[in-house]
């Protein structure tokens, strides 16, 4: 049975932390962005399409290569496993057949971490669901910022936690924070793709078609019924829809800022400097 739960930060069960999206301008990459749920922040960059080594070359599509870096130390088994998951969930959203015999590289970086929440790179600590969700969303933001790889949809992710309120009684909470992690008795990350070309997908009045791509939802104490999983998925879809709308708003604002920046940098004909004929090279 699911109940309402008083959360440590006063949020409602279906309330997320403030969402932040910053389109970065990192050097030597085609696109980069930061995405955060409150203090749970990740950075991602995209390079490509690039020239690919012969060993990785595919004649029919571009090769997608993803690596994940923790906040500290070198990437371990957990980071490599997460990179494999990211490749599986981001691949269906990309039209890689448009750039055969090339390479698309995505690098994800955790910008936060703790012993309980993961992201530090230590063996066995793993990556908590909220941090995984922020990393997935950062990769999507980097793809949007680059614009060099065609996309058939936008991938959005959000975490759902399972809190115990007594024997047989639990509460489903959206976007659990770092402080809530020790009290969780289950949960996971839900990844959806939003696209108008998806068949047999869910659609609401203000959100386009969405399909569940991946989840690692599980119970660490006891078992959960199908009805609980359906409730968790519904809660996650609602949260992912808010993220998708935030992406749309951020793209509009980013486009306006780029136009204003271009206008400001464009030299005016009236203010063009006079040319000194004596200093001209012939």
N, C-alpha and C positions, 0 to 999 in steps of 0.2 A: 504494500500500500504506500502511495506517495503522499507526502504532506508538505506544508509550508514550513520553512526552516529559517530561524533567525540567524543571519550570517554575521560574521565578525565585523565586516565593514558596513553593515546596515543595508546592503543591497537586497532587492527582491530576488526570488529564485530565478526569474527569467531576465535578470538585468545584468548586462555586461559592464566591464570597466570602460573608461573612456578610450575610444579608438583613435590612434594616431597614424597617419600616413604621410611620409615625407619622401618626395622624389629627389634623390640625391644626384650629384653630378661628379661621381668618382672618375678619376682619370683612367684612361686606357681600357674602358669598358663601354658597351653600347647602351647600357641602361642599369640603373641601380635605385634601390628604394629601401626605406626603413618602415617597418610595421610594428605596432605595439598595442597590447591590451594593458593599459596602465603602465606599470614598470616592467612588464614582460615584453621585451623588445628584441627584434631580430633585424638583420641587414642582409640583403641579397643583391648580387650583381649578375649581369648577363653579358656575355660576349658572343657575337656570332650574327650570321653564319661566318665561320672561319674556314681556312684551309685545314684539311684533316690529314692525319697520317694514313698511309696506305693500309695499315693493319686495321684501322677503325673505319675505313671508308665503306659506305653502303651505296650501291648504284641506284637505289630506289627512294631513299629518304636521307635526311640529315641525321647525324649521330648525336644523341642527347647525352651529355655528360654532366653529372651533378656531384658536387662535393660539399660536405658540411663541416664547419669548423666550430669547435666549442669556444667558450669564453677564454679558457686557459688551457695550456698544455696542447699536445698533439691530438689529432682525431684518432679515436679508438674504435673498437668494434661497434659500440652504440652509434657513433657518428656515421660509420659506413653503412650500417643497417638502415639508419634514417635516410641516408642519401638514396638507397635503393627504393625505399618507400616513396620518396619525393619523385623519383623518376617514374614510378608506376602511376602516381596520381596526376602529375603534370603532363605526361606524354599524351594522354587522350585529348587534351585541350589544344594541342599544337598541330598545325598542318606541316609536318616535317617533310612531306613529299614534295613541297614546293622548292626545297633547296637540297636536292640529292648531292651526294659526294662532298658534304660540308660538315662542320662541327658546330654545335650549339653548346656553350658552356655556361652553367649556372653555379655560383658559389654562394652558399648560405652561411651566415655567421651569427652565432648567439651573442647578444649584447648584454645578457644577464645570466645569472646562474647561482646555484646554492647547492649545498650537500643534499638537501631533500628534494629540490626541484630539478636537478640535472642542469646540463648546459656547461658544466665545468670541464667535462672530458674525462672524468674519473671512471675507472672500470666499475660497472655495476650500478652506477647512479642513474643511468638512463636519461631520458628527456621527458619531462612531464607533459601532459596533453596540451596545456595552454601554450607552452613554449613551442611545441610542434606546430600548433595551429598558427602561431605568429610567424613561424618560419615559412610555412606554406603560403600564407598571405603575402609575406615579403617577396617571395619568388614570383607570385602573380603580379605584384606591383612593379617589380623589375622588368618583367616581360611587357607590361603595358607601357612603361617608361621608354623602353628601347624601341618598340614598334618595328623591329627588324625581322621578327619571326611571326608569320601569320597565325592567328588564334581562332578557334571555332567556339570558344567560350572562356569564361573567367572562373578559375578555381578559388573557392573560399572555404576556410576551415574555422571551426570553433570547438572548444572543449566543453564537455558536460561532466559534472562530478556527481558522485553518489554519496550522500551523507546519511549516517544512521541516526534515527530518533528513538531507538529502542528496539526490542526484539520484533523482527518482522515489519518494522516501520522505517521508511527511508524517505529522503527528500532528494529530488533532482535539481541541481543548481547549474546555471549557465556560467561559463568562464570562471572556474574556481581560481582564486588568487593563491599566491605562494603561502600565505598564512593558513589557508584552508586545506592544503595538501595533507598534513599529518592526520587530519580527521576524516579523510575520504576512505570509504570502504569499496571503492570501485569508480568507474568512469572511463573516459577515453576521448579521443579526438574524432570528430566527424568531418569528412571532406566532401564537399558538393561541387558540381560544375554547373554554372548558370549559362544557358545558351538557348537561343530561340530555335535552334535546329535539332534539339534533342527529341526523339520520339518517346512516347509513353512516359513523359516526365511530369512532375507536379508544377502547377502554375497558379499564382494568385493574382489579384487585381493589380498590385503594384510591383510584383516580382516576376521576372521571366521564368521560363522552364528551368527546373533544377533536378539533378539526378545525383544520388549518393554514389560516390566513387570508392570510398574506403572508410573504414572505422576500425579502431582497436578497442572498442568498448568492452569492458569486462568487469566482473565482480571479484574483489579480493577477499570478501567475507560472505559466505553463503552463496546462493545462486540467484539468478534473476529470471523472471518469466518473459515470455514474448511480449506481453503487454507493457512491461517496464522498458524493454528495448524500443518499442514503438513510441512510448512517451519520450524517451531520451532523444530519439531521432527527430520527433516533431519539435522538441525544444531546440535542438541543434539547427534544424532547418530555419526556424524563426530567427535565430541569431545570425546564421549565415546570410539570410536575406538582408539583414541590417548591414552586414559587412559589404555585401554586393552594392547596396544603395550608397554606402559611404564611398566605395570605389568610384561609382558614377559621379558623385559630387566632387570628389578630389580631381578626377580627370578634367571636369569642366573648369574648376578653379585653376588647375595647372596650365590648361590651354590658354586661359585669359592672361595669366602671369607671363607666359612665354611670348604672347603677342605684344604685351606692354613692354617687355624687356627688349624685344626686337625693335619696336618703335623708338625706344629711348637710345638704342645703340646705333640706329640708322643716321648717318651724317646728313645734315641739312645742306642743301645747295647754297642757301643764302649765307651760311656761316662757314663755307669752305675756305681754307686759308689761301692767301695769295701766293702765287708761285714766283720765286726769285729766279729770273732768267740766268743770272750769273752763276747759280748753283746747280743748274740743270746739266745732266750728262747728255752728250750727243753721240 
